[in-house]
């Protein structure tokens, strides 16, 4: 008796069908070559090292021994690989790509990269980020170790100020339901920074991950003695990596070098994650009061620390 799939299993199965169609895994030849997906996997692994023992190749690819043997026999007949005995254990066979095999791998690799770039080119920058993050999530959830991700902090450049306004407006609307008056306030802050910035005493940074902006912070002059930290933001997909704390630390470092004696910030009590970052960095709550802004009843707070 056949049993029906659970709703979740159906989603996984449907996704597998969809993705194999998207990448052409079911086509007769992958990326307009005579190689199947299994062929391509074997070529890829062989290209990663000068010589590969067959048992190690079989373990890496989790392929049936007979199936792998047939692929290697076909590759040998086509002049793509050479086979020899291992110098360590004569019972083991070693496989090496020939020049023709390396050329076949290079062609496959170039066409695969071109197909991926074409796929990504059809998406918006936001959707590309969502796609890559979803793929990382799938790998992590299914148990494959995901390489650590490195981010960088850089000064604000062309287009970044518009990004800051846009992403603050989107994030506060999606996460807290704040209305467009919040985005208008952000736009005024950014415009004032752009028009009146003193390069010796004011600066701003963008956090970038995988080539995409994911965070921001500004250090601006409040008066001769006090700096103000403004517009701290970290995108949800980049949270948990210490980016928020790193942005705050960079702001504090700059404020000290610029000669300020104190630094303060204004926030609202609902921004719990940001508040924890501020507390960790040594800020202390000095004042708070209820107010109505951005379409909600809120509690505004000012936090201070000495430099």
C-alpha positions in Angstrom: 0.0 0.0 0.0 1.4 3.4 -1.0 1.5 6.1 1.6 1.0 9.8 0.8 3.8 12.3 1.6 3.4 14.7 4.4 3.0 18.4 3.4 6.6 19.2 4.4 7.9 16.2 2.4 5.9 17.3 -0.6 7.5 20.7 -0.4 11.0 19.2 -0.3 10.2 16.9 -3.2 8.7 19.7 -5.3 11.7 21.9 -4.6 14.1 19.1 -5.7 12.2 18.8 -9.0 12.1 22.5 -9.5 15.8 23.0 -8.8 17.1 20.1 -10.9 15.1 21.6 -13.8 16.5 25.1 -13.2 20.2 23.9 -13.2 19.6 21.5 -16.1 20.6 18.4 -14.0 18.1 16.3 -16.0 19.2 17.4 -19.4 21.0 14.9 -21.6 24.2 16.9 -21.4 25.0 19.4 -18.6 25.5 23.0 -19.8 25.7 22.0 -23.4 28.4 19.3 -22.9 28.3 15.6 -23.3 28.6 15.1 -19.5 25.9 14.1 -17.1 25.6 15.6 -13.6 27.4 12.5 -12.2 30.1 12.8 -14.9 30.6 16.5 -13.9 30.9 15.7 -10.2 33.6 13.1 -11.0 35.5 15.5 -13.2 35.3 18.2 -10.6 36.8 16.1 -7.8 39.6 14.7 -10.1 40.5 18.3 -11.0 41.0 19.3 -7.3 44.3 17.3 -6.9 47.1 15.8 -9.1 46.0 12.2 -8.5 43.1 10.6 -6.7 42.7 7.1 -5.3 39.5 5.5 -6.4 38.3 4.5 -2.9 38.7 8.1 -1.8 36.8 9.3 -4.8 34.0 6.9 -4.2 33.7 8.0 -0.5 33.7 11.7 -1.5 31.0 11.3 -4.1 29.0 8.6 -2.3 28.6 6.8 -5.7 27.9 3.1 -6.2 31.3 1.3 -6.9 30.0 -0.2 -10.1 28.5 3.0 -11.4 31.8 4.9 -10.7 33.8 2.2 -12.4 31.8 2.5 -15.5 32.2 6.3 -15.6 36.0 6.0 -15.1 36.2 3.3 -17.8 34.4 5.6 -20.2 36.6 8.5 -19.3 39.7 6.3 -19.9 38.4 5.2 -23.3 37.8 8.8 -24.2 41.3 9.8 -23.2 40.2 12.0 -20.3 41.9 10.0 -17.4 44.8 7.7 -16.9 44.7 4.9 -14.3 47.6 3.4 -12.4 48.4 1.4 -9.2 48.9 3.3 -6.0 52.6 3.4 -4.8 51.3 3.0 -1.2 49.0 0.1 -1.8 49.1 -1.9 -5.0 45.5 -3.0 -4.5 44.3 0.5 -5.0 43.9 2.3 -8.3 44.9 5.9 -8.8 43.2 8.2 -11.4 44.7 11.3 -13.0 43.2 13.7 -15.4 45.0 13.9 -18.8 45.4 17.2 -20.7 42.2 16.4 -22.5 40.5 15.7 -19.2 41.7 19.0 -17.8 40.4 20.8 -20.9 37.0 19.1 -20.5 36.9 20.2 -16.9 37.8 23.8 -17.8 35.1 23.9 -20.4 32.5 22.5 -18.0 33.6 24.9 -15.2 33.5 27.9 -17.5 30.0 27.1 -18.8 28.7 26.3 -15.4 29.9 29.6 -14.0 28.4 31.4 -17.0 25.0 29.7 -16.4 25.0 30.7 -12.7 25.9 34.3 -13.5 23.1 34.4 -16.1 20.7 33.0 -13.5 21.7 35.6 -10.9 21.7 38.4 -13.5 17.9 38.0 -13.8 17.4 38.8 -10.1 17.5 42.0 -8.2 20.3 42.6 -5.8 17.9 42.0 -2.9 16.7 38.7 -4.3 20.3 37.6 -5.0 21.1 38.1 -1.3 17.9 36.2 -0.3 18.8 33.3 -2.6 22.3 33.0 -1.4 21.3 33.2 2.3 18.6 30.6 1.7 21.1 28.2 0.2 23.5 28.7 3.1 20.6 27.9 5.5 19.7 24.7 3.6 23.3 23.5 3.8 23.6 24.3 7.5 20.2 22.7 8.4 21.0 19.5 6.5 24.3 19.2 8.3 27.0 20.2 5.9 29.6 22.5 7.5 29.2 26.0 6.1 32.5 27.9 5.7 32.7 30.9 8.0 31.6 34.1 6.4 33.9 37.2 6.5 32.5 40.7 6.4 34.3 44.0 6.0 33.7 47.5 7.2 34.3 50.3 4.7 33.6 54.1 4.5 30.4 55.2 2.9 30.7 55.4 -0.9 28.5 56.4 -3.8 24.9 55.0 -3.5 25.4 54.0 0.1 23.4 56.9 1.6 20.4 56.0 -0.5 20.8 52.4 0.7 20.8 53.5 4.3 17.5 55.4 3.9 15.9 52.6 2.0 16.9 49.8 4.3 16.0 51.6 7.5 12.6 52.4 6.0 12.1 48.7 5.0 13.4 47.2 8.2 11.5 49.4 10.6 8.3 48.9 8.6 8.6 45.1 8.4 9.9 44.5 12.0 8.0 47.2 14.0 5.2 48.4 11.7 6.5 52.0 11.7 5.0 54.3 9.1 6.7 56.4 6.4 7.5 59.3 8.9 10.3 57.1 10.1 11.9 56.9 6.7 11.4 60.6 6.3 13.4 61.2 9.5 16.2 58.9 8.3 16.3 60.8 5.0 16.7 64.1 6.8 19.5 62.8 9.0 21.3 61.4 6.0 20.8 64.6 4.0 22.1 66.7 6.9 25.2 64.5 7.1 25.8 64.7 3.4 25.4 68.5 3.3 27.2 69.5 6.5 29.7 66.8 7.3 32.9 67.8 9.0 35.4 65.1 7.8 37.6 65.6 10.9 34.8 65.0 13.4 32.2 63.0 11.5 32.2 59.7 9.6 30.0 56.7 8.6 30.6 53.1 7.8 29.0 50.3 5.8 29.3 46.7 6.7 29.5 44.5 3.6 29.0 40.7 3.4 29.6 38.7 0.2 29.9 42.0 -1.6 26.5 43.3 -0.4 25.8 46.0 2.2 24.3 44.6 5.3 24.8 47.3 8.0 25.6 50.9 8.8 26.5 53.3 11.5 27.2 57.1 11.6 29.3 59.1 14.0 28.2 62.8 14.0 28.9 65.9 16.0 26.4 66.9 18.7 28.6 69.6 20.1 32.3 70.2 20.6 32.5 67.7 23.5 29.8 65.1 22.5 29.5 62.8 19.5 26.3 61.1 18.6 26.0 57.5 17.3 23.2 57.3 14.7 21.7 55.0 12.1 23.0 51.7 13.4 21.5 48.9 11.3 22.2 45.2 10.7 20.2 43.3 8.2 18.5 40.1 9.6 20.4 37.7 7.4 23.7 39.1 8.8 22.8 39.2 12.5 24.6 36.9 15.0 28.0 37.5 13.4 29.0 40.4 15.7 28.6 43.0 13.0 26.5 45.4 15.1 29.1 45.4 17.9 31.9 45.9 15.4 30.1 48.9 13.9 29.6 50.4 17.3 33.3 49.8 18.2 34.4 51.5 15.0 32.2 54.5 15.9 33.7 54.7 19.4 37.2 54.5 18.1 36.6 57.3 15.6 35.0 59.5 18.3 38.0 59.1 20.6 40.4 60.0 17.9 38.3 63.0 16.9 38.7 64.4 20.4 35.2 64.0 21.8 34.8 63.4 25.6 31.4 61.7 25.5 29.2 59.9 23.0 25.4 59.6 23.1 22.6 58.0 21.1 18.8 58.2 20.9 16.7 55.1 20.4 13.4 53.5 21.4 12.9 50.8 24.0 11.4 48.3 21.5 14.7 48.0 19.8 15.9 45.3 22.1 18.8 43.8 20.1 20.3 47.3 19.5 20.0 48.1 23.2 21.9 45.0 24.2 24.7 46.0 21.8 24.8 49.5 23.4 24.9 48.1 26.9 27.7 45.7 25.9 29.7 48.6 24.6 29.4 50.5 27.9 26.5 52.8 27.2 24.3 53.7 30.2 20.6 54.8 30.0 20.3 58.4 31.2 16.8 59.5 30.2 13.6 58.0 28.8 10.1 59.2 28.2 6.9 58.2 26.4 6.1 59.7 23.0 4.1 59.1 19.9 6.1 58.7 16.7 6.0 56.7 13.5 2.4 55.8 14.1 3.0 54.1 17.5 3.2 54.9 21.2 6.8 54.4 22.1 9.3 55.1 24.9 12.3 57.1 23.7 15.7 56.6 25.4 19.0 58.4 25.5 22.1 56.4 26.2 25.5 57.9 27.1 29.1 56.8 27.8 32.4 58.6 28.4 35.2 58.1 26.0 
